[in-house]
Amino acid sequence: MNTAAPALTPTTRALAWCLHLLVIGLLALAAGRAVADGRPHVGWIVAVSAACGLVYAVGPTLPGVRRSRRAAALWLAAVGACWLVLLALSPDAVWVAFPLYFLQQHLLPRRAGLVAVAATAAAATAGFAAHQHSFSPAMAIGPVLGAAVAVAVVWGYQALYRESEHRRRLIEELTATRADLAAAQHTAGVLSERDRLAREIHDTLAQGFSSIQLLLRAAERSLPQAPQNAARYVDQARQAAIDNLAEARRFVAALTPPTLEGTTLAGALERLCATTSARHRLTARFHLAGDPAPLATAHEVALLRIAQSALANTVHHAEATTAEVTLRYLGDHVALDIADDGRGFDPARLPAPDPEAGGFGLAAMHARTQALGGTLTIESAPGHGAALAAQLPLTPQAETEARP
């Protein structure tokens, strides 16, 4: 019966059953009153009532009626024809017009449904007047009022259904949008974490392994002539391996770097300079300027990593003899300056980052400072050394500390 309509919900299914019962009940009422009152043509009235009920009952069970408006319209026409015959035989058939209004509104297009409702109301009024052998405007009130109520109810239900469908589509779109947003955020988080891990590995483990490699090469060159120097280089490589192992363990556990444990950033930088000077042919000196202020762990780790990467670049590429590392507290900012007397380079002609070749340091430094709202400047020229300055805004210690 719900042809060309969406699937029935529990509510609409209950309303459909109520309509079925109303039609059958009104047909039974017409047949029962004809028998009880001994009206003329009682046999015909009972037979037509039964035929009308049978036609009505068969319709909803036919697949074509449920799927095709044309088949539904033909079934509705057959029910209407039976009703008109019954109306000609009994005035009680006028009450069946009311459920017919709902069927016509539901099964037919809006305009055709309105025409069918108007024709049914006119037929009901005319049939009742014919049985009364007279006509008065009051006879039209019942059929017309019933038709108006049916139209208002059906149109109201359709409006509510459309609004419900619109909301359902909006909810589905919102759910899909949220799913897409969650996927995008997940992807962005994965990429950000990969970038962070790449910086961490480059600035810690990779630099440590490079230092160990340089120390072992130095030990290998010293073995034939100076075994004492070779032993010293091997001992330094062993210590570097111990530091690297501790760094790796902390890295996996996502804790503060061991270099910062139990000390300040200034202490960690001073130790870094001392370790670099002891392990390599480079004199690295640390300087502190200004009154130290509390820093967030993310800021301390970023500055320490930048210093580690910058000194590693100086050792591997600059051929420098001295490097000056200065930590300066400037009111609302903290700055880290690193300068060396090496061979220098042209900042405008730096190659693109290449993880295979190890050229990841400067890009990682830029990423660290930008992530914390800071700046990184590099000044250098061939033959005139290099200077690097990283500046970060101070963050109160009470704020939530993000991981580097």
C-alpha positions, 0 to 999 in steps of 0.5 A: 500500500505504501507504493513508491514510498520509503520503507515503513517505520514502526510508526507508519506501519501502525498507522497503515494497520489502523487504516486497514482496520478502519476500512474493514470496520466501516464496510462491516458496519454498512453490511451489519446495519443493512442486515439489522435494519432489514433494508432493501437489497440487503443481499447486494449490500452484503455482497458488495461490502464483501467484494469491496473488502476483498479487493481492498485486502488483496491490493497490499499483498500484490508486489505491483501495487507496492512498487508501481504508482500505475498499479496502485492507481488501478487498485485504488480505482477498483476499490473506488468503483466497489465503494460507489456501488455500495454507496448507491445501495446503502447510505452507511457507505458514506463513512468509507469515504474518510479512509479513502481520502487517506489512500488517495493522498498517499497513493496518488501524486499531490494534484491527482490526489486532491482531485480524487479527494474532491471527487470522493467528497462530492460523490459521498455528498451526492450519494447521501442526498440521494438516499435522503431524497433531498439536499441541504448544505449541511449534508456536505459539511461532513464529507468536506470537513473529513476531506479537509482533515485528511488532506491536512493530516497527510500534508503535515505528515509528508512535511514532517517526513521530508524534514526528518529525511533532511535531518537524517541526510545532514546527520549522515553528512556530518558523520561522514565529515567527522570521519573524514576529519578524523582520518585527516587529523590522524594522517596529519598526526602520523606525518607530524610524528614521523617528522618529529621522530626523524628530527630526534633520530638525526639529532641524537642517535645518528649524530652519536653514531657519526661521532663513534665512527670518527673516533674509531677511525682515529683509533685505527689510524693511531694503532701502529704508532701511538697505541695509547692514543688509540686506546683513548679514542676507543674509550671515548667511542665506548662512552659515546656508545653508552650515551647513545644507548641511554639516549635510545632508551629514553627516546623509546620511552619518550622521556626527557633526554638524559643530558637534561636529567638532574641539570639545567639547560646551561649545564647540559650545553656546558657538558656538550661543549666539554664532551665535544672538545674531548672527543674531537679536534675542536675547542668548544666553549660555552657562555651564559648571558642574562638571568636564567628563566624557567623554560618548558621542557619542549624549549629546553630539548629543542635548544639542546638538539639544535646545539648538538646538531650544529656542533656535529655539523661543525665537527663533520664539515666545517674543519673548524678549530674553535666554536663558541656556544652562547645561551642568552636570556633576553627578557621574554625570549631565550636565544642560542648562538653558535659560531665557529671559525671553519671554512664556512659555506653559502647559505643560499646554495645549501642542498635539499635535505637528503636523509641518505646523505645525512643532510637533515640537520638544518631543516630539522633546526628550522622545523623545531624553532618554527614549531615553538614559535621561534626563529632561526637565522644562519650567517656564513660565507666561504672562508669566514666561518658560520654563525647560527642563532635560534631564538624562542619565546619564553614559556612559563613553567606552569604551562602544559609542556609539550613533547619535543 
